[in-house]
Amino acid sequence: MRLKDKVAVVTGGGGGLGEGICRCLAREGANVAVSDISLEAARRVADVVSGMGRRATAIETDVRDDKQCRRMVEEAGDTLGGLDILVCNAGFGGYSSDRPADLPLSVENISEEEWDLTFDVNMKGVFLCNRAVIPRFKKQKSGKIINIASIGGRMPLDFLAHYDASKAGVIAFTQAVAMHMARYGVNVNAVCPGLVKTGMGRSMGIMLGRSHPVFKGMDPDTVFDKLVNNSVRKRTPQTPEDIGNAVAFLASDDASEIVGQSINVCGGMYFS
Ligand SMILES: NC(=O)c1ccc[n+]([C@@H]2O[C@H](COP(=O)([O-])OP(=O)(O)OC[C@H]3O[C@@H](n4cnc5c(N)ncnc54)[C@H](O)[C@@H]3O)[C@@H](O)[C@H]2O)c1
């Protein structure tokens, strides 16, 4: 119960990792505002949190929109009686599901629309949510911000240039915000997940099976298993709870001296 009676807001909370993060925060005693572009998805996870005996609310938010991000922060604070923790988890995997199957996944075939959507959700969304919460955390002289980056931000892959660049941006942005906020008693850190079989993990499997020469013709589960076997030293994928546990730790006072770090939770995919 390291987060007893704290209040957290989690963006993209209705999805795979987001649900794991909400569950782990609730397990540690936090009340949770589950925010997502899909209100239905947010409501489902808010019900899970309520079922764990915590207070919860669902907030519809598109993190690409400044007004909605500011409203999310206000509403979470008003409904749950304060705000202590922001987790920026909403993300886009880089490729639209309707792209032609015969178009190989490579830099020259990334469309401008895919580039823009990736940066709008993964980078601008993190910026807007961090910016929305900063005045509040500064005023109360406390708070925890945890941005979800990716191991791809550290070890880019040739077919994911845009996604990996956006996540490297989240790592650098996290350091800059941490430098600014440390003097106000606010800890800002990031988590870099490795491979988690969520909706995004599955979409990547589908995309690679359709359009990458090494994986072409394989079903999504086989692609995912191959990625894990080839790159994760433990030979097992991470779970949403593995990521949620790291987030809960960073949100707790046990991590009060951790500032501006990006923690790899990747079963040994990368070592720096
Ligand atoms: N799954 C992995 O292997 C993996 C690895 C590294 C990093 N990540 C990162 O973890 C985070 C969560 O990924 P996931 O695998 O759970 O993805 P997911 O696609 O399964 O879930 C993403 C959630 O974000 C929501 N969302 C999408 N666009 C949004 C927007 N504009 N505004 C608000 N919400 C929005 C979706 O509705 C969904 O609930 C992302 O930032 C992702 O980049 C995932």
The ligand as an SDF file (V2000), in Angstrom:
LIG
                    3D

 44 48  0  0  0  0  0  0  0  0999 V2000
    3.0770   -3.2430  -26.3160 N   0  0  0  0  0  0  0  0  0  0  0  0
    4.3910   -3.1020  -26.3390 C   0  0  0  0  0  0  0  0  0  0  0  0
    5.1340   -4.0690  -26.6140 O   0  0  0  0  0  0  0  0  0  0  0  0
    5.0170   -1.7700  -26.0120 C   0  0  0  0  0  0  0  0  0  0  0  0
    6.4160   -1.7110  -25.9940 C   0  0  0  0  0  0  0  0  0  0  0  0
    7.0290   -0.5050  -25.7040 C   0  0  0  0  0  0  0  0  0  0  0  0
    6.2700    0.6100  -25.4200 C   0  0  0  0  0  0  0  0  0  0  0  0
    4.9190    0.5360  -25.4570 N   0  0  0  0  0  0  0  0  0  0  0  0
    4.1810    1.7610  -25.1480 C   0  0  0  0  0  0  0  0  0  0  0  0
    3.2670    1.5160  -24.1070 O   0  0  0  0  0  0  0  0  0  0  0  0
    2.1290    2.3640  -24.2340 C   0  0  0  0  0  0  0  0  0  0  0  0
    0.8690    1.5370  -24.2160 C   0  0  0  0  0  0  0  0  0  0  0  0
    0.9360    0.6150  -25.2960 O   0  0  0  0  0  0  0  0  0  0  0  0
   -0.0420   -0.6210  -25.4690 P   0  0  0  0  0  0  0  0  0  0  0  0
    0.7860   -1.7200  -25.9930 O   0  0  0  0  0  0  0  0  0  0  0  0
   -0.8780   -0.8170  -24.2770 O   0  0  0  0  0  0  0  0  0  0  0  0
   -0.9310   -0.0590  -26.6770 O   0  0  0  0  0  0  0  0  0  0  0  0
   -2.4640   -0.3350  -27.0430 P   0  0  0  0  0  0  0  0  0  0  0  0
   -2.6000    0.1050  -28.4620 O   0  0  0  0  0  0  0  0  0  0  0  0
   -2.8150   -1.7250  -26.7020 O   0  0  0  0  0  0  0  0  0  0  0  0
   -3.2390    0.6720  -26.0900 O   0  0  0  0  0  0  0  0  0  0  0  0
   -3.0880    2.0520  -26.2520 C   0  0  0  0  0  0  0  0  0  0  0  0
   -4.2190    2.7700  -25.5610 C   0  0  0  0  0  0  0  0  0  0  0  0
   -4.0560    4.1680  -25.8350 O   0  0  0  0  0  0  0  0  0  0  0  0
   -5.3030    4.6920  -26.2890 C   0  0  0  0  0  0  0  0  0  0  0  0
   -5.0500    5.8000  -27.2150 N   0  0  0  0  0  0  0  0  0  0  0  0
   -4.6230    5.7430  -28.4880 C   0  0  0  0  0  0  0  0  0  0  0  0
   -4.5450    6.9780  -29.0110 N   0  0  0  0  0  0  0  0  0  0  0  0
   -4.9340    7.8390  -28.0330 C   0  0  0  0  0  0  0  0  0  0  0  0
   -5.0760    9.2410  -27.9580 C   0  0  0  0  0  0  0  0  0  0  0  0
   -4.8110   10.0340  -29.0190 N   0  0  0  0  0  0  0  0  0  0  0  0
   -5.4790    9.7960  -26.8010 N   0  0  0  0  0  0  0  0  0  0  0  0
   -5.7530    9.0160  -25.7190 C   0  0  0  0  0  0  0  0  0  0  0  0
   -5.6680    7.6580  -25.7420 N   0  0  0  0  0  0  0  0  0  0  0  0
   -5.2510    7.0860  -26.8860 C   0  0  0  0  0  0  0  0  0  0  0  0
   -6.0040    3.5330  -26.9730 C   0  0  0  0  0  0  0  0  0  0  0  0
   -7.3980    3.7250  -27.0260 O   0  0  0  0  0  0  0  0  0  0  0  0
   -5.5900    2.3720  -26.0880 C   0  0  0  0  0  0  0  0  0  0  0  0
   -6.4950    2.1840  -25.0120 O   0  0  0  0  0  0  0  0  0  0  0  0
    2.3350    3.1490  -25.5390 C   0  0  0  0  0  0  0  0  0  0  0  0
    2.8750    4.3980  -25.2610 O   0  0  0  0  0  0  0  0  0  0  0  0
    3.3260    2.2850  -26.2880 C   0  0  0  0  0  0  0  0  0  0  0  0
    4.0570    3.0220  -27.2330 O   0  0  0  0  0  0  0  0  0  0  0  0
    4.2680   -0.6300  -25.7460 C   0  0  0  0  0  0  0  0  0  0  0  0
  1  2  1  0
  2  3  2  0
  2  4  1  0
  4  5  1  0
  4 44  2  0
  5  6  2  0
  6  7  1  0
  7  8  2  0
  8  9  1  0
  8 44  1  0
  9 10  1  0
  9 42  1  0
 10 11  1  0
 11 12  1  0
 11 40  1  0
 12 13  1  0
 13 14  1  0
 14 15  2  0
 14 16  1  0
 14 17  1  0
 17 18  1  0
 18 19  2  0
 18 20  1  0
 18 21  1  0
 21 22  1  0
 22 23  1  0
 23 24  1  0
 23 38  1  0
 24 25  1  0
 25 26  1  0
 25 36  1  0
 26 27  1  0
 26 35  1  0
 27 28  2  0
 28 29  1  0
 29 30  1  0
 29 35  2  0
 30 31  1  0
 30 32  2  0
 32 33  1  0
 33 34  2  0
 34 35  1  0
 36 37  1  0
 36 38  1  0
 38 39  1  0
 40 41  1  0
 40 42  1  0
 42 43  1  0
M  CHG  2   8   1  16  -1
M  END
$$$$
